[in-house]
Amino acid sequence: MKKIFKYVPVILGLMMVMSSCTDDDETTPADAASTPSVSYTVGTTSNLASYDLTTGSTATTITINVQKTGTGKDIDVISISQSGANVTTGFVLTTSTESYDFSAGSDVTIKNDDDESFVGSGSFNITSNVGTTTYTIKATDKDGVSTSKSFDIVVADPVTAFTSTNNGTIYHIGGSLKGSWNLSADSAEASNTMATGTILSNLDMAGAAFTGQIALSDTLSFTKAAVSFDYANATVTSTEAALNASTNSVSVVNNPAIGDVYFIRNQTGIIALKVTGFDASDNTCNCGNTGKLTFEYKK
């Protein structure tokens, strides 16, 4: 018996060591739950903060992609809110097996066949109105963990470029050189009464100093552009917008200055004209009525 008791402490010690090792082997740290991942594609481009479209564009495809990640639970609900210029009724996204209507902007329950990997697409006419529409996607998993992403679709009128840029010159109308310019035919004219089209003419009297005073044929008028107008990069679209915003319209320009820009709307469209030169003493005509005005115009 004494021999048995002698070995009891050793046996107990071995049992405690074995028990400790077994506990260590069975304990594994639990991974923290991950939030759902949310991404999106508009047309063929993914995850931009803003997308630019023009009015009258064809239907645009929007694809929403929500994935469970890590040890996170399956996707429970998804909402897509819309606000702005082109809110769409019937905002339906279709997966490979189901269709979901997100028009109301409230939570939509995701069915079992889509709750681990939701990829829904729809094609929408969202360019009727000029302005910005904001879309916010919110995905919530079955742990109640949510992720949100937002993007804008910005719709503008299509930009129309000018088709030509030309240069013109008029001299003192009382001199021996031509004092009118045909903005339609892009050529000098002897006067504003002998040609068809939009004719720009000097009005200074013979014997009087050259002031560069000009008028247009067919009772057309000039609209002076604001100093901030970007003539160098002007388009029909930007000129039209600037003309519509201005109330500075006159039938005669009395003192054109270098750098001044004028808009002219005629029967065929719109013209942006910039004064590029003014020389009251120019005597190219070798005559008594001196003076020259030069300009560039886009149409």
Secondary structure, 3 states (H helix, E strand, C coil): CHHHHHHHHHHHHHHHHHHHHHHHHHCCCCCCECCCEEEEEECCEECCCEEEEECCCCCEEEEEEEECCECCCCEEEEEEEEEECCCCCCCEEECCCCEEECCCCCCEECCHHHCCEEEEEEEECCCCCCEEEEEEEEEEECCCCEEEEEEEEEEECCCCCCCCEEEEEEECCCCCCCCEEECCCCEEECCCCCCCCCEEEECCCCCCCCCCCEEECCCCCEEECCCCCCCCCCCHHHHHHHHHHCCCEECEECCCCCCCEEEEEECCEEEEEEEEEEECCCCCCCCCCCCEEEEEEEC
